[in-house]
């Protein structure tokens, strides 16, 4: 099982951020421009929240005012669930399942150094499972273990 550090080495450390005083309209434009489902909300290099498509879809409706007049801080999630470099993919999958989140910022020494999405985690899990399957198939072939329904002659 890979660690968050290994996952970030493959994915990269790019994080898209926004200021809490920015407009929600600008935030949605930034998400669209970067093809991402979340933005980390940063104030003076400090993580103060996360803004997701889910926050937008649920909370803007309740505020009932134009998106251009709303600030990110009005709809962002303030309680951010995050992980460290030593957490494993399995840890992350458990966390996104239990906490019902889709994005996990990665924090090291009180600094944001990356973000993982549920898509990143699933992609890695599938890749790892495919590797195990290929290794098992090779083992079966190399050792001559008969496959189910086949007889060795």
Short mmCIF file of the C-alpha atoms (twelve columns), coordinates in Angstrom:
data_MODEL
# 
_entry.id   MODEL 
# 
loop_
_atom_site.group_PDB 
_atom_site.id 
_atom_site.type_symbol 
_atom_site.label_atom_id 
_atom_site.label_alt_id 
_atom_site.label_comp_id 
_atom_site.label_asym_id 
_atom_site.label_seq_id 
_atom_site.Cartn_x 
_atom_site.Cartn_y 
_atom_site.Cartn_z 
_atom_site.pdbx_PDB_model_num 
ATOM 1   C CA . UNK A 1   0.000   0.000   0.000   1 
ATOM 2   C CA . UNK A 2   1.436   3.357   -1.042  1 
ATOM 3   C CA . UNK A 3   1.896   6.259   1.325   1 
ATOM 4   C CA . UNK A 4   0.610   9.752   0.673   1 
ATOM 5   C CA . UNK A 5   4.212   10.777  0.047   1 
ATOM 6   C CA . UNK A 6   4.481   8.200   -2.762  1 
ATOM 7   C CA . UNK A 7   1.095   9.193   -4.206  1 
ATOM 8   C CA . UNK A 8   2.141   12.851  -4.331  1 
ATOM 9   C CA . UNK A 9   5.443   11.926  -5.987  1 
ATOM 10  C CA . UNK A 10  3.396   10.408  -8.811  1 
ATOM 11  C CA . UNK A 11  0.652   13.019  -8.957  1 
ATOM 12  C CA . UNK A 12  2.557   16.165  -8.143  1 
ATOM 13  C CA . UNK A 13  2.155   18.857  -5.538  1 
ATOM 14  C CA . UNK A 14  -0.012  21.329  -7.458  1 
ATOM 15  C CA . UNK A 15  -2.697  22.893  -5.291  1 
ATOM 16  C CA . UNK A 16  -5.255  25.432  -6.464  1 
ATOM 17  C CA . UNK A 17  -6.063  27.987  -3.791  1 
ATOM 18  C CA . UNK A 18  -8.284  30.986  -3.251  1 
ATOM 19  C CA . UNK A 19  -8.616  33.760  -0.679  1 
ATOM 20  C CA . UNK A 20  -11.626 33.616  1.674   1 
ATOM 21  C CA . UNK A 21  -12.686 37.134  0.639   1 
ATOM 22  C CA . UNK A 22  -12.862 36.240  -3.069  1 
ATOM 23  C CA . UNK A 23  -16.244 35.987  -4.733  1 
ATOM 24  C CA . UNK A 24  -17.875 32.618  -5.161  1 
ATOM 25  C CA . UNK A 25  -18.207 33.460  -8.859  1 
ATOM 26  C CA . UNK A 26  -14.413 33.814  -9.143  1 
ATOM 27  C CA . UNK A 27  -13.975 30.560  -7.231  1 
ATOM 28  C CA . UNK A 28  -16.225 28.659  -9.626  1 
ATOM 29  C CA . UNK A 29  -14.382 30.179  -12.588 1 
ATOM 30  C CA . UNK A 30  -11.058 29.086  -11.058 1 
ATOM 31  C CA . UNK A 31  -12.376 25.554  -10.572 1 
ATOM 32  C CA . UNK A 32  -13.551 25.434  -14.184 1 
ATOM 33  C CA . UNK A 33  -10.263 26.829  -15.512 1 
ATOM 34  C CA . UNK A 34  -8.263  24.241  -13.542 1 
ATOM 35  C CA . UNK A 35  -10.691 21.344  -14.040 1 
ATOM 36  C CA . UNK A 36  -10.837 20.687  -10.313 1 
ATOM 37  C CA . UNK A 37  -13.657 19.977  -7.881  1 
ATOM 38  C CA . UNK A 38  -12.212 21.880  -4.943  1 
ATOM 39  C CA . UNK A 39  -10.136 24.852  -3.903  1 
ATOM 40  C CA . UNK A 40  -8.145  25.177  -0.731  1 
ATOM 41  C CA . UNK A 41  -9.013  28.413  0.999   1 
ATOM 42  C CA . UNK A 42  -5.823  30.059  2.199   1 
ATOM 43  C CA . UNK A 43  -5.214  33.189  4.229   1 
ATOM 44  C CA . UNK A 44  -1.563  34.222  4.621   1 
ATOM 45  C CA . UNK A 45  -0.320  30.708  3.758   1 
ATOM 46  C CA . UNK A 46  -2.653  29.222  6.376   1 
ATOM 47  C CA . UNK A 47  -5.352  26.720  5.450   1 
ATOM 48  C CA . UNK A 48  -8.654  28.178  6.668   1 
ATOM 49  C CA . UNK A 49  -11.107 26.071  4.698   1 
ATOM 50  C CA . UNK A 50  -11.966 24.141  1.579   1 
ATOM 51  C CA . UNK A 51  -14.492 25.035  -1.079  1 
ATOM 52  C CA . UNK A 52  -15.978 22.163  -3.045  1 
ATOM 53  C CA . UNK A 53  -18.556 21.810  -5.769  1 
ATOM 54  C CA . UNK A 54  -20.781 20.284  -3.098  1 
ATOM 55  C CA . UNK A 55  -20.432 23.415  -0.933  1 
ATOM 56  C CA . UNK A 56  -21.398 25.510  -3.930  1 
ATOM 57  C CA . UNK A 57  -24.405 23.436  -4.939  1 
ATOM 58  C CA . UNK A 58  -25.851 23.165  -1.452  1 
ATOM 59  C CA . UNK A 59  -24.967 26.411  0.266   1 
ATOM 60  C CA . UNK A 60  -25.450 29.038  -2.445  1 
ATOM 61  C CA . UNK A 61  -29.053 27.970  -2.775  1 
ATOM 62  C CA . UNK A 62  -29.637 28.568  0.926   1 
ATOM 63  C CA . UNK A 63  -28.081 32.058  0.898   1 
ATOM 64  C CA . UNK A 64  -30.440 33.134  -1.881  1 
ATOM 65  C CA . UNK A 65  -28.310 35.953  -3.281  1 
ATOM 66  C CA . UNK A 66  -26.305 36.454  -6.475  1 
ATOM 67  C CA . UNK A 67  -23.134 34.372  -6.669  1 
ATOM 68  C CA . UNK A 68  -21.073 37.438  -7.563  1 
ATOM 69  C CA . UNK A 69  -22.162 39.001  -4.246  1 
ATOM 70  C CA . UNK A 70  -21.170 35.977  -2.143  1 
ATOM 71  C CA . UNK A 71  -17.741 35.510  -0.641  1 
ATOM 72  C CA . UNK A 72  -15.960 32.180  -0.455  1 
ATOM 73  C CA . UNK A 73  -15.862 32.380  3.349   1 
ATOM 74  C CA . UNK A 74  -19.679 32.324  3.409   1 
ATOM 75  C CA . UNK A 75  -19.970 28.867  1.892   1 
ATOM 76  C CA . UNK A 76  -16.603 27.149  2.459   1 
ATOM 77  C CA . UNK A 77  -16.200 24.199  4.799   1 
ATOM 78  C CA . UNK A 78  -14.144 25.361  7.772   1 
ATOM 79  C CA . UNK A 79  -13.490 21.977  9.386   1 
ATOM 80  C CA . UNK A 80  -10.960 20.576  6.916   1 
ATOM 81  C CA . UNK A 81  -10.132 16.877  7.040   1 
ATOM 82  C CA . UNK A 82  -6.496  16.383  6.021   1 
ATOM 83  C CA . UNK A 83  -3.735  13.777  5.923   1 
ATOM 84  C CA . UNK A 84  0.025   13.630  6.389   1 
ATOM 85  C CA . UNK A 85  2.798   12.134  4.287   1 
ATOM 86  C CA . UNK A 86  2.942   8.885   6.272   1 
ATOM 87  C CA . UNK A 87  -0.735  8.028   5.870   1 
ATOM 88  C CA . UNK A 88  -1.456  5.206   3.444   1 
ATOM 89  C CA . UNK A 89  -3.900  5.024   0.573   1 
ATOM 90  C CA . UNK A 90  -5.959  2.708   2.786   1 
ATOM 91  C CA . UNK A 91  -6.004  5.338   5.559   1 
ATOM 92  C CA . UNK A 92  -7.164  7.929   3.056   1 
ATOM 93  C CA . UNK A 93  -9.876  5.681   1.596   1 
ATOM 94  C CA . UNK A 94  -11.198 5.002   5.090   1 
ATOM 95  C CA . UNK A 95  -11.207 8.711   5.864   1 
ATOM 96  C CA . UNK A 96  -13.053 9.782   2.709   1 
ATOM 97  C CA . UNK A 97  -15.604 7.027   3.289   1 
ATOM 98  C CA . UNK A 98  -16.135 7.757   6.969   1 
ATOM 99  C CA . UNK A 99  -16.134 11.555  6.694   1 
ATOM 100 C CA . UNK A 100 -17.945 11.669  3.340   1 
ATOM 101 C CA . UNK A 101 -15.408 13.961  1.704   1 
ATOM 102 C CA . UNK A 102 -13.857 13.773  -1.749  1 
ATOM 103 C CA . UNK A 103 -10.694 15.830  -1.261  1 
ATOM 104 C CA . UNK A 104 -7.898  15.508  1.289   1 
ATOM 105 C CA . UNK A 105 -5.324  18.273  1.646   1 
ATOM 106 C CA . UNK A 106 -1.863  17.004  2.562   1 
ATOM 107 C CA . UNK A 107 -0.198  18.863  5.420   1 
ATOM 108 C CA . UNK A 108 3.451   18.565  6.416   1 
ATOM 109 C CA . UNK A 109 5.079   20.757  9.082   1 
ATOM 110 C CA . UNK A 110 1.936   22.940  9.175   1 
ATOM 111 C CA . UNK A 111 2.154   23.650  5.430   1 
ATOM 112 C CA . UNK A 112 -0.113  22.502  2.627   1 
ATOM 113 C CA . UNK A 113 2.020   20.503  0.217   1 
ATOM 114 C CA . UNK A 114 -0.605  18.814  -1.954  1 
ATOM 115 C CA . UNK A 115 -4.101  17.479  -2.245  1 
ATOM 116 C CA . UNK A 116 -5.517  14.045  -3.050  1 
ATOM 117 C CA . UNK A 117 -8.955  13.399  -4.470  1 
ATOM 118 C CA . UNK A 118 -10.996 10.265  -4.189  1 
ATOM 119 C CA . UNK A 119 -10.236 9.774   -7.884  1 
ATOM 120 C CA . UNK A 120 -6.499  9.732   -7.157  1 
ATOM 121 C CA . UNK A 121 -7.024  7.129   -4.448  1 
ATOM 122 C CA . UNK A 122 -9.264  4.901   -6.560  1 
ATOM 123 C CA . UNK A 123 -6.869  5.120   -9.521  1 
ATOM 124 C CA . UNK A 124 -3.996  3.963   -7.317  1 
ATOM 125 C CA . UNK A 125 -6.074  1.155   -5.797  1 
ATOM 126 C CA . UNK A 126 -7.060  -0.122  -9.247  1 
ATOM 127 C CA . UNK A 127 -3.455  0.053   -10.426 1 
ATOM 128 C CA . UNK A 128 -2.253  -1.870  -7.388  1 
ATOM 129 C CA . UNK A 129 -4.966  -4.510  -7.808  1 
ATOM 130 C CA . UNK A 130 -4.088  -4.956  -11.496 1 
ATOM 131 C CA . UNK A 131 -0.448  -5.452  -10.535 1 
ATOM 132 C CA . UNK A 132 -1.364  -8.135  -7.983  1 
ATOM 133 C CA . UNK A 133 -3.565  -9.918  -10.538 1 
ATOM 134 C CA . UNK A 134 -0.769  -9.957  -13.121 1 
ATOM 135 C CA . UNK A 135 1.702   -11.277 -10.545 1 
ATOM 136 C CA . UNK A 136 -0.716  -14.045 -9.518  1 
ATOM 137 C CA . UNK A 137 -1.310  -14.967 -13.155 1 
ATOM 138 C CA . UNK A 138 2.443   -15.104 -13.761 1 
ATOM 139 C CA . UNK A 139 2.886   -17.243 -10.638 1 
ATOM 140 C CA . UNK A 140 0.206   -19.655 -11.808 1 
ATOM 141 C CA . UNK A 141 1.741   -19.874 -15.275 1 
ATOM 142 C CA . UNK A 142 5.337   -20.235 -14.001 1 
ATOM 143 C CA . UNK A 143 4.546   -22.900 -11.391 1 
ATOM 144 C CA . UNK A 144 2.288   -24.889 -13.659 1 
ATOM 145 C CA . UNK A 145 -0.607  -24.773 -11.216 1 
ATOM 146 C CA . UNK A 146 -3.584  -26.035 -13.216 1 
ATOM 147 C CA . UNK A 147 -6.321  -23.512 -13.774 1 
ATOM 148 C CA . UNK A 148 -9.842  -24.357 -12.693 1 
ATOM 149 C CA . UNK A 149 -11.522 -26.610 -15.220 1 
ATOM 150 C CA . UNK A 150 -8.224  -27.495 -16.892 1 
ATOM 151 C CA . UNK A 151 -6.207  -30.676 -16.606 1 
ATOM 152 C CA . UNK A 152 -2.490  -30.827 -16.797 1 
ATOM 153 C CA . UNK A 153 -1.217  -33.277 -19.341 1 
# 
